[in-house]
Amino acid sequence: MDRQTCKLIARISENLPDMNGEVMQRWIDDPKSLQRALKDVLCPHEPICSWREEDGVIYSSVESVGTTGEDWIKRLEGNGFRVGDYAKQVLRSPDFKPTNGVTTEVAVLKGMLFEDNDRITKKIRAEADKRKLSKPNAELACLIREKFTDKEIEQMGLWYIVAMHEPINDSDGSPLLLSAGRSVYGRWLNSYHGYPDRRWGREVGFAFLAPQVS
């Protein structure tokens, strides 16, 4: 934590209003509401940025919630997202295995990092290996789709973010990767073929697990 941040936290602490124990405990038990309240007061015109970019790599974190594939379909569609038919096959596959309460540090390699001829799945995975990034759980695409607005994905300079998990086969036996994307047709959880020689566009992001801090 840098010195300026420490000074700000100290100043906020010095100027907290008097609160009884019940009020304080309510804020302690509901940190998201506290975050929103602080944001509204301290930076009313600036949304809290849930990601950062360094040298063409976007970093963020997500926490799994134990949602099954079938429940992700209901959850996303119930909140106005669109889920592609092949994405539904992936979510309903026995190979889709959710976790619960796991915080994941995510690194998204932007397509701009690769030359057009090198922007293929096997070379993207090779670059991730060099950076000590690892394969995520397939649920990462769902967590990314729910976390980031289309506006945020646009600000990243991307159209969609592909979770580079172990491919899950559809009913035809084709390996698929889940993807969180934006389009003129709505907010999507979609899927794309995960063949090693698949070529990708420049405005695609590739999500891996960042080295976890112990």
N, C-alpha and C positions, 0 to 999 in steps of 0.2 A: 504494500500500500504506500503510495507516494506521500510526501510531506503535506502537499496542499489538501489532499483528501483527509488526512489525519486532522488537520486544522479545522476543516469544515465539520467533521464529525464532532470534534470537541466543542466547536461553537454552537452546534445544534443542541448538544447535550447541556451546555450552560444555559440555554434559553428555552428549555422545555417548560411548558406551563405546569402548574400544580395539578396532579392527577391522583385520584384515589386508587387503591390496589385493584379494584374491580376493573376500572378503565384500563389500567396498565396491562392487566392480564389479558384483556380482550385484544389489545394490540399484539401482545406476545403470541396469542393463539392464532391470530389471523395476519401473518406477515405480508400476504399479498395485498390486503386492504391497506396496511401501513405503507407499503411501497407506492400504491396508487395515491394515497393522501399526500405523501412527501413529494411525489412527482407533480401533483396539482399545485402545490404551494411553491416548490422550489424551481420548477421549470414548466410552467403552464403551457408554453408553446413548443416544448421539445419533448417528444415521446421518449420513453426509456428505451434505449437501443439494446436489443437482446442479442446482438452479434457484433463482431469486430472483424476487420479485414487487415491482413498483413501480407504483403508481397504476393497478392493473388490468391491467398488462402483465407477463407472465411471460417471463423471460429465461433462456436456457441456451445451450449449444453442443453440437454433435455433429460427429463426423468420419466422412466416408464411407469405405467399405471396398471399393468396387468390386464389390459383390454384384449379380449380375444379377437381374432380376425372377423368373425361374424358381428361382434359388437362394434368393431371399428366401422364397418359398413353402416350400421344403424346410427352410430354416433356422428360420423362425418356427414352423411346425407341428412340427418336431422338438424344439422347446423348449416345447411346450405351448400355443402361441398358436393362435387360430383365424383363418383367412383366408377372408373371404367370397368367394362365387363371382364376383361382379362385380369385386371387388378383384383376383382372380386374372386376370381379363381385362385389367385395367389393367397389371398386372405383366408380362403376356405380350405386351403391345402393343409394336410397334417404336418407339413414341414414348416408352417408358420407357427412359431412358438414364442408367445409373448413372455416378457419378464415383468416383475413388479418391484417398484421402488429402487430401480437401478439408475443412478445418475451417469450419463454418458457425455464425455467431452467429444465434440464433433469437429472434424476438419473437412471443409468442402474445398476441393481443388477446382478452381475455375477453368473452364475450357480454354481461356485465353493463354494459359500456361503452356499449351501444347501447339506445335505446328499442325496445320490441317492434316498432313499425312500421318502424323503421330497420334492423332486424337482417336485412338481405337482402344477398345476395352483392355486388351492384354498389356498395352503400353501404359495405360493409365494406372492399372494395377501394379505394374512394375515400378512406376514412379512413386506410388503410395508406399510400396515396400522399402524403397530407398529412404523415404521420410519416416519410416517406422510407424506408418499408419496401418491399421488392421481392418478386417471386414466387420461391418456392423451387423446387428440383428435386423431382419427385414422390417420389424416394426418401426425402425428409425424413420422410414419414409412417412409413416402416419404421424409420428410425433413432430416431424419437421412441418408437415402440411398443416397441422393444427397450430403450431407455434407461430409461424411466419405468415404475415398477411401478403397478399399479392403485391402490395406497394413495397414491402420490404424486399421481396424477391426481385422486384424491378430495380430497387436501389442497389442491390448487389450486382446488377448488370446481367441477370440471368432470366431465362424463361422457365426453366425447371431444374430441380435438384434430384439426381438419381442416387438412391441408397445403394452402395456397391456391396450388397450382401451376397452370400452364396445364392446363386440363381435358384429359383423355385420353378419347376416345370408346370406348364399349363396342361389342359386335357389332351393336347396334341403332342406333348412331350417336348415343347419348345421351352428353353430356359428364359425366365423372365426376371426383371428387376423392377421393384416398385419405385415410383417417382412422384414427387410433389411439384405441381406446376401451375402456372397461370396461363390464361389464354382469353381471347375475346369471347369464348363460350362459357367461361366460368372458372371457378377454383377447383382444380382437379387433383385426385389421387389416381395416377395412371400406371401403366407398366410398359416396359420396352424390352426387346430381346437382349439377352446378356451374352450373346456369342462372343468369343474372344476377338474376332476380327470386326466386330460391329464398329462402324464409324459414327462419330458424334459431332454435333454442331458446336460452334465457338461459345454460344451463350447458354451452355449447359454446365451445371455444377455437379461434382462427383463426391458424395459424402462417405467419409470413412471415420473410424474411431481414432481420435488423437491419442498419443501416449498418455495413459492415465497417471495422474500424480498420486503417489502413495502417501 
